[in-house]
């Protein structure tokens, strides 16, 4: 099973503010749905609560430190390692890490690929994406999308692959 981190990140590293997205890019949302559909999605509790419900057509795995936390249509685990183990128990090819900032920081070096939407603007926010160390990551594709009526910011899809099989911070 491939472990893939997927995120939309502003030029200055911001990914959100007050537990919400700052921008609205309909094409990126469609891409997110297409890539993650019929796969596992792993997220922190705050990210899940910002969505308001489990993502349809996906195996939802929520990481929460609260052993009493529960919700419909999602599996609750207590750690990132247990989230990956739970994803392995499903019949999926990929497990996508979908946020938030703390989960991204914990999982960055444990993933095989990164699917980043780079939003070509700076934003004010309280959630930052961790730095991508190009020593370990190779950019394999980039696709630019200009502003238009539906997309007030230009953006690029940038895909990275781990340069070599490393056990940096790999715990399982």
N, C-alpha and C positions, 0 to 999 in steps of 0.2 A: 504494500500500500504506500502510495506517495503521500508525503506530508507537504502541503502547499500553503504558504502564507499569502493571503489576499487582502490588499488594503488600498485605500485612496489617501494620498498624502500630498499636502500643499508643499510648495517650494521651500518654505521655512520649517517643514517637518510637522506642522500641526495636522492632526487627524480629527479633531472634534472640540466641542466646547460644551460644558455642562451636560455631558452624556448625550450629545446629539451631533449629527453631521452638520456642517456649516454650509455646504454647497449642495446644489441639486443638479446632477448630470444624468438625465434619463438614459442615455446610451450606456453609461457605465453601470447603471443599475440593471439594465437588460443583460449586459455581459456577465455581471456578477451572478445573476440568476441562471444563465445558460451554463456557466462554468461549474457552479456548485450543485445544480439540480441532480438528484439521484445519488448524491455523495454525502459524506459526513461533514458537518460544520461544527467547529469547536469554538466556544466563546466564553468570555467571563460573564458573571451574573449581571453586571451593570449593562453590558452590551445587550444581553438578552432582554432585560427590562426596557431598554430604550427601543427595542423592536416591538415590544408589546405582545408578542406571541411567537410560537415556534415557526420557523420557516418551512412552508409546505414543500413536500416532495424531497425532503432531506432528513437525514438522521441528525437531530439536534443534540449536541452534548454541551452541557453547561458546567463550568468550573465554579464552585462555590465553597468557601470555607465554612459555611453554615450547614451543619449536618441535618438541620430541620427544614432546609429549603426544598421546596417541591413545586412542580408545575406540570401542566399537561403537555403531552407530545414531545417531551424532552427527557434525556437521561442526565442525572446530576452526579457529578464526581467531585472529588476533593482536591485533585491536582492535575497538572498538565500530563504527567506520566500516565495517570489513570484514564485521562481523556483519550490519549493515543491507544491505550490498551482496549478501551471500550470501542473505539473506531475500528480496530482490527476485528472485533467480534461481528461486525456488520458485513454484509456482502457488497462492499464498495471498493473502488479502485483508488480513491483519493480521500484524504481528510484535509479540509480547508480550515485554517486558523483565520477567524474573521474579526478578532478584536476582543477587548480593547487594548489600550496602550500597555498595560501590565502584562497581558497575555502575549502580545506581540514581542515584548522585551524578553520574556521567558522562552519563547519558542523560536525566535529568529534563527539561532544557530542549530536548531534541531530539525529544521525543514530541509527538503530537497530542492524546492523551487520557491521563488517569490513572484507573485503577480501583482505588480504595483501600478496603480493609476496615479500618475504624477499630475496634480492640478497646478497649472502654471499661473499661480498667484500666491501671495502671502496672506495669511489670515491670523486673526487673534483668536487664541483658544487655550484650553487648559490640558489638552491631551496631545502628547508628542509621540511620534514614531521613532523607534531606535535607529541609530545610524547603520547603514548598509556598508559593511567593510568590503571594499572591492578586492581585497586580498583573498577573500573566500568566495566571492560571488562573481560570476561572469554574466554580463548582459548578453542575452541571446536574441532578443528582438525588441524593437521599439516602433510604435505606430502613433504618429501625431494626429490630433483632431483639433481643428481651429474652432474659435467661438462661432456661434450661430444663434438663431432665435431661441432655441431650446437649451443652449449651453452657454451661459454668460462667461465662462472661463474656458480657455483652451486647455487641453489635457493630452497626455500621452499614456499609452499602455506600454509598460516596460516589464519584460519578463527576464528573470535571472535564474541561473542554475548554479548549484554549488560547484565550485571549480574542481574539487577533489573530495573523495570520501574521507571525511574527517570526523573525529569523535568529539569535537569541541562541544563541551557542555552536554553531550548526548548521555542521557540517563537511562536509556532502555534499549 
